[in-house]
Amino acid sequence: MKNLIHYKNYYGSVHYSDDDQVFYGKIEYIKSLVNYEGTDVISLKQAFQEAVDDYLDLCQSEGITPDQSFRGSFNVRTGSELHRQATLYAKEQGMNLNNVVIKALKQYLLPINRT
């Protein structure tokens, strides 16, 4: 994954500002805005890990459930024609629409993950 770092099931973006000569990013795929920065790769990664730990500590002290990066569900906007085709396909196959989408994603993504 380009421009992403990973720690404790959280992903952080990696960017560079030439004007400020600093690496920076934010925790991705959560609702809260959590930023971090560093002057080099090592300090950026350390700042990201500290940001994740601080976020989790804050959630615990506030009694808030931390956002999860990937909850296992998402909305897909397909347009009415593709929605119709997928629904009819699901009916013909004796499946529900959710299983059709899961099957399609697996067929598309699994070959990518094998490389």
C-alpha distance (Angstrom), angle and dihedral (degrees) to the residues before:
residue distance angle dihedral
M1 . . .
K2 3.73 . .
N3 3.78 120.3 .
L4 3.82 94.1 4.4
I5 3.79 131.5 107.4
H6 3.80 125.5 -166.4
Y7 3.81 134.3 -144.0
K8 3.83 131.8 155.6
N9 3.83 93.2 -11.3
Y10 3.80 91.9 -52.0
Y11 3.78 126.7 113.7
G12 3.77 125.7 -148.1
S13 3.77 130.3 -163.7
V14 3.79 122.4 -124.2
H15 3.81 121.4 -146.3
Y16 3.77 135.6 158.5
S17 3.80 128.7 -142.5
D18 3.78 112.0 -156.7
D19 3.81 90.7 -170.5
D20 3.81 92.3 57.3
Q21 3.81 95.4 27.4
V22 3.78 90.5 -133.8
F23 3.77 137.5 122.7
Y24 3.81 114.0 -132.1
G25 3.77 142.4 169.7
K26 3.76 147.3 150.8
I27 3.77 136.3 -124.6
E28 3.79 104.1 -90.7
Y29 3.81 130.8 -145.0
I30 3.82 97.2 27.4
K31 3.80 130.1 98.7
S32 3.80 95.8 -125.8
L33 3.79 119.0 83.6
V34 3.80 108.9 -125.7
N35 3.82 117.1 168.5
Y36 3.79 132.9 -174.6
E37 3.80 138.1 175.2
G38 3.77 142.2 -170.2
T39 3.77 140.6 -178.7
D40 3.81 94.3 -125.3
V41 3.79 139.8 11.0
I42 3.79 94.6 -87.3
S43 3.81 94.6 49.5
L44 3.82 91.2 44.5
K45 3.79 91.8 53.5
Q46 3.81 90.8 46.4
A47 3.82 91.0 49.0
F48 3.82 90.3 49.6
Q49 3.80 91.8 51.6
E50 3.81 90.9 47.3
A51 3.82 89.9 49.0
V52 3.80 91.2 53.0
D53 3.81 91.8 46.9
D54 3.82 91.3 46.9
Y55 3.81 90.8 48.7
L56 3.81 91.6 51.0
D57 3.82 91.8 45.5
L58 3.81 91.3 49.8
C59 3.79 91.9 49.5
Q60 3.79 90.7 49.8
S61 3.82 93.9 48.1
E62 3.83 91.2 47.3
G63 3.81 92.8 45.5
I64 3.81 90.9 -119.3
T65 3.78 124.5 142.4
P66 3.82 106.9 -121.2
D67 3.79 116.8 -120.7
Q68 3.77 113.8 -104.4
S69 3.76 117.2 -136.0
F70 3.79 93.3 -134.3
R71 3.80 119.4 21.3
G72 3.78 96.0 178.5
S73 3.78 97.4 -107.6
F74 3.79 134.8 78.4
N75 3.79 140.5 163.3
V76 3.77 119.2 -105.5
R77 3.80 121.6 -162.2
T78 3.78 106.4 -158.5
G79 3.77 104.7 160.2
S80 3.79 122.3 -110.2
E81 3.83 97.9 -82.4
L82 3.79 96.0 52.9
H83 3.81 89.7 42.2
R84 3.82 89.5 53.5
Q85 3.81 92.8 47.9
A86 3.79 93.5 48.1
T87 3.80 92.8 47.5
L88 3.81 92.7 49.6
Y89 3.82 90.6 46.3
A90 3.82 90.0 51.5
K91 3.80 91.2 50.9
E92 3.81 92.0 48.4
Q93 3.81 91.3 49.9
G94 3.82 94.5 45.7
M95 3.79 90.5 -115.9
N96 3.77 135.0 118.6
L97 3.79 122.4 -113.9
N98 3.81 92.4 -107.0
N99 3.81 91.2 58.3
V100 3.81 91.3 48.6
V101 3.81 90.5 54.8
I102 3.83 92.1 46.4
K103 3.81 91.1 49.5
A104 3.82 91.8 48.1
L105 3.81 92.7 48.6
K106 3.80 91.8 48.9
Q107 3.79 91.5 50.5
Y108 3.79 90.9 49.3
L109 3.81 100.1 40.2
L110 3.80 105.7 34.9
P111 3.82 94.3 69.2
I112 3.82 88.3 52.0
N113 3.83 92.6 52.3
R114 3.82 92.7 51.6
T115 3.80 93.0 67.4
